């Protein structure tokens, strides 16, 4: 074969580069979709010898034929490109014989039944996940025996270390409850309870529930130890109720006599007031109505732990039981553990007064479902969670027994923390301040966090703004976890520098990065919008659309603005999920219709947006 001509290929790499800058000026295919699919493949012909040249050309025109059969390209354009290819082949000393031409054209014309996805490249798997921003959980921060439990169970069972640590933190926070609260300085009134909202993200096969289940069983063992106290409380309640019923009956008789004698009725005494229902001492609740939460917390000032296998079932149920609204606001208050008065839940004719509406939360959810939460009201619900989204999700394949005894013992000691007595014998939590060294570290952290929040996206900024509160809560839990491991250790009088350092490691090295992955800022705002767009495409089996349709129909806050929708589209084009299919109706002049076609592989295969 003779030397190649110096003739420049219309499909050369340089030409392809120019086409990307000016997509219609030098393109061999004029239609945007065909150009995106085939022009780079045509460019590769420049490097082929005769046999491979023919084989590649046949393959290209087999896919062109499938595209033509689907109505995305017409015969005139395909014939024009084939004529250009023949001229180019002559220029590089690879002339096509009549049999070569016949083979190419026969393949093109016989491709009507060829699967359309063959013409498209395979899109990237999970193109919107940035694993560099998902560090593993820093388990060394956990004190013994919790460290040993999490480390050894992950090693011996195949479960995710991250999910196991989420369970451990939630169990410790729930066991101690609101008997202790943290403050920066005593007397300021600024208090943070050990209330943690922890969400574990993973696919349905990630074994989230088994991992969290260990901690749930530990707490159930602690609950079982409360049975004698519950029996004593029940007997005491029955005695109070019997005495109140008798006093009320006596009072009613006095009222009856007074009325009969035409005298004013006597004033009811406190001992005749109805006794509120007994609330069983417990730690875990699973699927309560808002009214049940209020009733439970009214009798349990320590608070409870809401344990949900699927958190989406919880947040999607807002308003199901309370048509008047206010349920979401109630849960927001439950994160702070403040007092709460419910007009809808009454005891007699009076609203139920809750001294401390305190509810920790732990559970799992699937990646796609967090978008539903993110597209809801911007009221801070998302920002109250600490997120776990590990690279390794785990599988349940135990190889050795899991030892939970030491952890159960430590949790029982945490549960033994009692309230102090305030004015009128009312229960009040003991306030634990930070040491001066711990306070200095927290102050520096808060200054840096405020600076970060200035340049963060809205939801990330909201979470960073609450980061100092999360750090204080984590430090309080870590301090008492360390104390609970040793029976002889005196109760901490302050939160140490060690515990605040551990809490700062958890936030800076773990929770901050997982938060950014959740709200879509791990790779920029466009990444989060691209996830939303991809999920909309998958959920609705969208085959083609315009940007305007995305803004109007996707139902995602991140896609409402045209510039955000376009940024998401560009991300999906880069990942080969989408291809431009611009056209002018009826061949008329003017602006093209900005339409995009979804890669058929997306719906033919098992692709995920996360």
C-alpha positions in Angstrom: 0.0 0.0 0.0 1.4 3.4 -1.0 2.2 6.2 1.4 -0.6 8.2 2.8 -1.6 11.5 1.2 -1.0 14.7 3.1 -4.7 15.4 2.5 -6.4 16.6 5.8 -9.2 14.3 6.9 -12.6 16.1 7.4 -12.9 13.6 10.4 -9.5 14.3 11.9 -8.9 14.9 15.6 -8.3 18.6 14.9 -11.5 18.7 13.0 -13.3 17.0 15.8 -11.9 19.6 18.2 -13.1 22.4 15.9 -16.5 20.8 15.7 -16.8 20.9 19.5 -16.1 24.6 19.3 -18.4 25.1 16.3 -20.7 22.1 16.3 -22.3 22.6 12.8 -19.6 24.3 10.7 -17.3 21.4 10.0 -19.3 18.4 11.1 -19.6 15.5 8.8 -23.0 14.9 10.1 -25.1 18.1 10.4 -27.8 16.9 12.8 -26.6 17.3 16.4 -27.4 13.8 17.6 -25.7 12.0 14.7 -22.7 14.4 15.0 -22.3 13.6 18.7 -22.6 9.9 18.1 -20.5 9.4 14.9 -18.2 12.2 14.1 -15.5 11.1 16.6 -15.9 7.5 15.3 -15.4 8.8 11.8 -12.3 10.6 12.9 -10.8 7.3 13.9 -10.9 6.1 10.3 -7.9 8.4 9.7 -5.7 5.9 11.6 -6.9 2.7 9.9 -5.5 0.5 7.3 -7.7 -1.0 4.6 -9.3 -4.0 6.4 -9.9 -2.2 9.7 -11.1 0.9 7.7 -13.8 -1.2 6.1 -14.8 -3.0 9.2 -15.2 0.3 11.2 -17.1 1.9 8.4 -19.5 -1.0 8.2 -20.0 -0.8 12.0 -20.6 2.9 11.9 -23.2 2.7 9.1 -25.0 -0.2 10.8 -25.6 2.2 13.8 -26.4 5.1 11.4 -29.1 2.9 9.9 -30.6 2.2 13.3 -30.7 5.9 14.0 -32.3 6.5 10.6 -34.9 3.8 11.3 -35.7 5.6 14.6 -36.3 8.8 12.7 -33.4 10.8 14.0 -31.6 11.1 10.6 -32.6 11.0 7.0 -31.2 9.2 4.0 -30.0 12.4 2.3 -27.7 13.2 5.2 -26.4 9.6 5.5 -25.7 9.5 1.7 -23.9 12.8 1.9 -21.6 11.6 4.7 -20.9 8.3 2.8 -19.9 10.3 -0.3 -17.5 12.4 1.9 -16.0 9.1 3.3 -15.5 7.7 -0.2 -13.6 10.9 -1.2 -11.5 10.8 1.9 -10.7 7.1 1.3 -9.4 7.9 -2.1 -7.3 10.7 -0.6 -5.5 8.4 1.8 -5.0 5.6 -0.7 -7.8 3.3 0.6 -10.3 3.5 -2.2 -13.5 1.5 -1.6 -14.2 -1.2 -4.1 -17.8 -1.8 -5.4 -18.1 -4.8 -3.1 -17.0 -2.6 -0.2 -19.6 0.1 -1.1 -22.3 -2.6 -1.5 -21.5 -4.1 1.9 -21.7 -0.7 3.7 -25.0 0.3 2.0 -26.5 -3.1 2.5 -25.7 -3.0 6.2 -27.1 0.5 6.4 -30.4 -0.4 4.7 -30.8 -3.6 6.7 -30.4 -2.0 10.2 -34.1 -1.2 10.8 -34.3 -4.0 13.4 -30.9 -3.2 15.0 -31.3 -2.2 18.7 -31.0 1.6 18.9 -28.8 1.4 22.0 -26.0 -0.1 19.8 -25.5 3.3 18.3 -24.9 4.9 21.7 -21.9 4.5 23.9 -22.5 2.9 27.3 -23.0 5.7 29.9 -20.9 6.0 33.0 -22.0 3.9 36.0 -22.9 6.2 38.9 -21.3 9.2 37.3 -22.3 11.6 40.1 -20.6 10.0 43.1 -17.3 11.4 44.2 -15.8 8.8 46.5 -12.8 11.1 47.3 -15.2 13.1 49.5 -16.4 10.0 51.4 -13.8 9.3 54.0 -14.3 6.3 56.4 -15.7 6.8 59.8 -12.9 7.7 62.3 -13.7 4.8 64.6 -10.7 5.6 66.9 -12.7 8.5 68.3 -15.1 6.1 70.0 -14.1 5.1 73.6 -13.9 1.5 74.8 -15.9 -0.8 74.8 -17.7 0.8 71.8 -14.6 0.9 69.7 -13.9 -2.8 70.1 -17.6 -3.7 69.3 -17.7 -1.6 66.1 -14.3 -2.6 64.9 -14.6 -6.3 65.6 -18.2 -6.6 64.4 -17.3 -4.9 61.1 -14.3 -7.2 60.7 -16.1 -10.4 61.5 -19.6 -9.8 60.1 -19.0 -8.0 56.8 -21.2 -5.1 57.9 -20.3 -1.5 57.3 -18.2 0.1 60.0 -19.9 3.4 59.4 -23.4 2.0 60.0 -22.3 0.2 63.1 -20.8 3.4 64.5 -24.1 5.3 63.7 -25.9 2.7 65.8 -23.4 3.0 68.7 -23.6 6.9 68.8 -27.4 6.8 68.7 -27.6 4.2 71.5 -25.3 6.1 73.8 -27.1 9.4 73.2 -30.5 7.7 73.8 -29.4 5.9 76.9 -28.2 9.0 78.7 -31.0 11.1 77.3 -31.6 14.6 78.5 -30.4 13.9 82.1 -27.3 15.8 81.1 -27.0 18.8 78.8 -23.9 20.7 77.7 -23.2 24.4 77.9 -20.3 26.6 76.8 -20.3 28.5 80.1 -22.4 27.9 83.2 -25.1 30.4 83.9 -25.5 31.5 80.2 -28.7 29.5 79.6 -27.1 28.2 76.3 -27.7 24.4 76.6 -27.3 21.6 74.1 -28.9 18.1 74.9 -27.4 14.9 73.7 -30.0 14.6 70.9 -28.6 13.2 67.6 -30.3 12.7 64.3 -28.4 10.1 62.3 -29.2 9.0 58.8 -27.5 6.0 57.1 -27.7 6.1 53.3 -27.2 3.0 51.2 -28.9 0.8 48.6 -31.5 -1.8 49.6 -28.7 -4.4 49.7 -26.5 -2.4 52.0 -27.4 -4.3 55.2 -28.2 -1.0 57.0 -30.9 -2.6 59.2 -28.7 -5.5 60.4 -25.9 -3.1 61.3 -28.2 -0.7 63.2 -30.0 -3.7 64.7 -27.1 -4.6 67.0 -27.5 -1.3 68.9 -31.2 -1.6 68.9 -30.9 -5.0 70.6 -28.5 -3.5 73.1 -31.0 -0.8 74.0 -33.8 -3.4 74.2 -31.7 -5.2 76.8 -31.4 -1.9 78.7 -35.1 -1.4 78.5 -35.7 -4.9 79.9 -33.6 -3.9 82.9 -36.1 -1.1 83.5 -39.0 -3.6 84.1 -38.8 -3.5 87.9 -38.8 0.3 87.9 -41.8 0.3 85.6 -43.6 -2.1 88.0 -42.8 0.2 90.9 -43.9 3.3 89.0 -47.1 1.5 88.0 -47.9 0.6 91.6 -47.2 4.2 92.7 -49.3 5.6 89.9 -52.3 3.3 90.9 -52.0 4.5 94.4 -52.0 8.2 93.4 -54.9 7.5 91.0 -57.0 5.7 93.7 -56.3 8.5 96.1 -57.2 11.2 93.6 -60.4 9.3 92.5 -61.5 9.1 96.2 -60.7 12.8 96.8 -62.6 13.7 93.7 -65.6 11.6 94.7 -65.6 13.2 98.1 -65.4 16.7 96.5 -68.3 15.9 94.1 -70.4 15.0 97.1 -69.5 18.2 98.8 -70.5 20.2 95.7 -73.8 18.3 95.5 -74.6 19.2 99.2 -73.6 22.8 98.7 -75.8 23.2 95.7 -78.7 21.5 97.4 -78.4 23.9 100.4 -78.1 26.9 98.0 -74.4 27.5 99.1 -71.5 28.3 96.8 -69.6 25.1 95.8 -66.3 24.5 97.6 -62.9 24.9 95.8 -61.4 21.7 94.5 -58.2 20.8 96.2 -55.1 19.6 94.4 -55.3 16.0 95.6 -58.7 15.7 93.7 -57.2 16.5 90.3 -57.2 13.8 87.8 -53.9 11.9 87.6 -52.3 11.9 84.1 -52.0 8.6 82.3 -48.9 6.5 83.2 -46.2 6.5 80.5 -44.2 3.4 80.5 -40.4 3.9 80.9 -38.9 3.2 77.5 -36.0 4.2 75.2 -37.1 3.2 71.7 -40.2 4.2 69.7 -40.7 3.0 66.1 -43.7 4.5 64.2 -45.7 6.8 66.6 -48.3 9.4 65.6 -47.4 13.0 66.6 -50.0 12.7 69.4 -48.3 9.6 70.7 -44.9 11.3 70.7 -46.3 14.2 72.7 -48.0 11.8 75.2 -44.8 9.7 75.6 -42.5 12.7 76.0 -44.9 14.3 78.5 -44.1 11.5 80.9 -40.5 10.9 79.9 -38.4 14.0 80.3 -35.3 12.1 79.4 -36.6 11.6 75.9 -36.7 8.7 73.5 -35.0 7.4 70.3 -37.1 7.1 67.1 -35.7 4.0 65.3 -36.8 3.7 61.7 -35.6 1.1 59.1 -36.6 3.5 56.4 -36.5 7.2 57.3 -38.4 8.2 54.1 -41.5 6.6 55.6 -41.1 9.0 58.5 -40.7 12.3 56.6 -43.2 11.3 53.9 -45.8 10.8 56.6 -45.7 14.4 57.8 -49.3 15.6 57.8 -50.8 12.1 57.5 -52.1 12.2 61.1 -52.4 15.9 61.6 -54.5 17.5 59.0 -54.2 20.9 60.6 -50.4 20.9 60.0 -47.7 21.6 62.5 -46.2 18.1 62.6 -43.0 19.0 60.8 -42.6 22.0 63.2 -43.1 19.6 66.1 -40.3 17.4 64.9 -38.0 20.4 64.4 -38.6 21.3 68.1 -37.9 17.7 69.1 -34.3 18.2 67.9 -33.8 20.9 70.5 -35.5 19.2 73.4 -37.4 22.2 74.6 -40.7 22.4 76.3 -43.8 22.0 74.1 -47.5 22.7 74.5 -50.0 20.9 72.3 -53.4 22.4 71.7 -54.5 19.3 69.7 -53.5 16.8 72.4 -55.4 17.4 75.6 -55.6 16.0 79.1 -59.1 16.7 80.2 -59.8 20.2 78.8 -56.2 21.4 79.1 -53.4 21.2 76.5 -50.8 18.6 77.3 -47.7 20.3 78.5 -44.4 18.5 77.6 -41.5 19.6 79.8 -39.0 18.4 77.2 -39.9 17.3 73.7 -36.7 15.4 73.2 -36.3 12.8 70.4 -33.1 11.4 68.9 -33.5 9.6 65.5 -31.6 6.9 63.7 -32.4 5.0 60.6 -31.6 4.2 57.0 -32.7 5.4 53.6 -31.9 4.8 50.0 -29.9 7.4 47.9 -32.8 8.2 45.6 -35.1 9.0 48.5 -33.0 11.7 50.0 -33.8 13.9 47.0 -37.5 13.9 48.1 -36.3 15.3 51.5 -34.0 17.8 49.8 -36.8 19.2 47.6 -39.0 19.8 50.6 -39.4 23.0 52.6 -36.1 24.9 53.4 -36.8 24.8 57.2 -33.6 23.2 58.5 -34.8 19.6 58.7 -32.0 18.3 56.4 -29.4 20.4 58.2 -30.3 18.8 61.6 -29.1 15.3 60.4 -25.6 13.9 60.6 -25.2 11.7 57.5 -23.5 8.3 57.0 -22.9 7.4 53.3 -20.0 4.9 53.2 -18.1 3.7 50.2 -18.4 0.1 51.6 -22.0 -0.6 52.3 -21.4 -4.1 53.7 -23.1 -7.5 53.5 -24.4 -9.6 56.4 -22.0 -12.6 56.5 -21.1 -13.2 60.2 -18.0 -15.3 60.8 -17.7 -15.0 64.6 -20.1 -14.3 67.5 -20.7 -10.6 68.2 -20.0 -9.6 71.8 -22.3 -6.9 73.0 -22.2 -7.5 76.8 -19.6 -4.8 77.6 -21.6 -2.2 75.6 -24.8 -3.1 77.3 -23.2 -2.6 80.6 -21.9 0.8 79.6 -25.3 1.8 78.2 -27.0 0.7 81.5 -24.6 3.0 83.3 -25.5 5.9 81.0 -29.1 5.2 81.7 -28.5 5.4 85.5 -27.7 9.1 85.2 -30.5 10.8 87.1 -32.0 14.2 87.0 -31.5 16.9 89.6 -34.4 18.4 91.5 -35.4 22.0 90.9 -38.0 24.4 92.2 -41.1 22.6 93.3 -39.3 19.3 93.1 -39.4 19.5 89.3 -36.8 17.4 87.4 -34.1 19.2 85.7 -31.0 18.1 83.8 -27.5 18.6 85.2 -25.6 21.2 83.1 -22.1 20.2 82.1 -19.8 23.0 80.9 -16.9 22.9 78.6 -13.4 23.2 80.1 -11.6 26.4 79.1 -9.3 24.4 76.7 -12.3 22.8 75.1 -14.1 26.2 74.8 -11.0 27.7 73.1 -11.0 24.9 70.5 -14.8 25.3 69.9 -14.4 29.1 69.5 -11.7 28.7 66.8 -13.8 26.1 65.0 -16.9 28.3 65.0 -15.0 31.2 63.5 -13.7 28.9 60.7 -17.2 27.4 60.2 -18.8 30.9 59.9 -16.2 31.7 57.2 -17.0 28.5 55.3 -20.7 29.1 55.5 -20.3 32.5 53.7 -19.2 30.7 50.5 -21.4 27.5 50.8 -24.6 26.6 49.0 -27.8 27.3 50.9 -28.4 23.9 52.6 -24.7 23.3 53.2 -24.4 26.8 54.8 -27.4 26.0 57.0 -25.8 22.8 58.3 -22.4 24.5 58.8 -24.2 27.2 60.8 -25.4 24.5 63.2 -22.1 22.7 63.2 -21.0 24.1 66.6 -24.1 22.8 68.2 -23.6 19.3 66.7 -20.0 19.4 67.9 -21.0 20.2 71.4 -23.6 17.4 71.4 -21.1 14.9 70.0 -18.5 16.0 72.6 -21.1 15.5 75.4 -21.9 12.0 74.2 -18.3 11.1 73.8 -17.4 12.4 77.3 -20.0 10.2 79.0 -19.3 7.2 76.8 -15.8 7.3 78.1 -17.1 7.6 81.7 -19.5 4.7 81.3 -16.8 2.3 80.4 -15.4 2.2 84.0 -17.6 1.5 87.0 -15.3 3.3 89.4 -14.8 6.5 87.4 -16.4 9.6 88.9 -19.0 11.4 86.8 -17.5 14.1 84.6 -17.9 17.6 85.9 -17.0 19.2 82.5 -16.5 18.3 78.9 -12.8 17.8 78.3 -10.4 18.9 75.6 -10.1 15.3 74.5 -13.9 14.9 73.9 -14.2 18.2 72.0 -11.2 17.2 69.8 -12.9 13.9 69.1 -16.1 15.7 68.1 -14.2 18.1 65.9 -12.6 15.1 64.1 -16.0 13.6 63.5 -17.3 16.8 62.0 -14.2 17.9 60.0 -13.1 14.5 58.8 -16.4 12.8 58.3 -19.8 14.5 58.7 -18.9 17.6 56.7 -17.9 15.6 53.7 -20.9 13.3 53.8 -23.2 16.3 54.2 -21.7 17.8 51.0 -22.3 14.5 49.2 -25.9 14.5 50.3 -26.7 18.1 49.3 -24.8 17.8 46.1 -21.9 20.2 46.7 -19.2 17.5 46.8 -18.5 18.3 43.1 -20.3 21.7 42.8 -23.9 22.7 42.6 -24.3 21.1 39.2 -23.6 17.7 40.6 -26.5 17.8 42.9 -28.8 19.1 40.1 -27.4 16.3 37.8 -28.4 13.7 40.3 -31.9 15.1 40.5 -32.2 15.2 36.8 -30.9 11.6 36.4 -33.4 10.4 39.0 -36.3 12.2 37.3 -35.3 10.5 34.0 -35.2 7.1 35.6 -38.4 7.5 37.7 -40.4 8.7 34.7 -38.7 6.7 31.9 -38.1 9.9 30.0 -36.8 9.3 26.5 -36.4 12.9 25.3 -37.1 16.4 26.7 -36.3 20.1 26.5 -34.8 22.2 29.2 -38.1 24.0 29.7 -39.8 20.7 30.5 -37.1 20.0 33.1 -37.7 23.3 34.8 -41.5 22.8 34.8 -42.0 19.1 35.3 -39.0 17.7 37.2 -40.4 18.9 40.6 -36.9 19.5 42.0 -35.9 22.7 43.6 -32.4 22.3 42.2 -33.8 22.3 38.6 -36.3 25.2 38.6 -33.9 27.8 37.3 -32.8 27.5 33.6 -29.2 27.9 34.4 -29.2 25.2 37.0 -31.2 22.9 34.7 -28.7 23.5 31.9 -25.7 22.8 34.2 -27.3 19.5 35.1 -27.9 18.7 31.4 -24.3 19.4 30.6 -23.1 17.1 33.4 -25.3 14.3 32.0 -24.0 14.9 28.5 -20.5 14.6 29.8 -21.4 11.3 31.3 -23.0 10.1 28.0 -26.5 9.9 29.6 -27.8 12.6 27.2 -27.2 13.7 23.7 -28.3 16.9 22.0 -31.0 16.4 19.3 -31.5 20.0 18.2 -33.8 20.6 15.1 -35.9 23.2 13.4 -39.5 22.2 12.8 -40.3 21.7 9.2 -36.8 22.7 8.1 -37.6 26.3 8.7 -35.1 29.0 9.5 -34.7 30.4 13.0 -33.8 29.1 16.4 -33.5 25.4 16.8 -35.6 23.4 19.3 -33.3 22.6 22.2 -34.2 18.9 22.7 -32.1 16.2 24.3 -32.4 12.4 23.8 -31.7 10.0 26.6 -29.2 7.3 25.9 -31.3 4.1 25.5 -28.8 2.2 27.6 -30.0 4.2 30.6 -33.4 2.5 30.6 -32.3 -0.8 29.1 -29.7 -1.4 31.9 -29.7 -1.0 35.7 -28.3 2.5 36.1 -28.6 4.6 39.2 -28.5 8.4 39.7 -26.5 7.9 42.9 
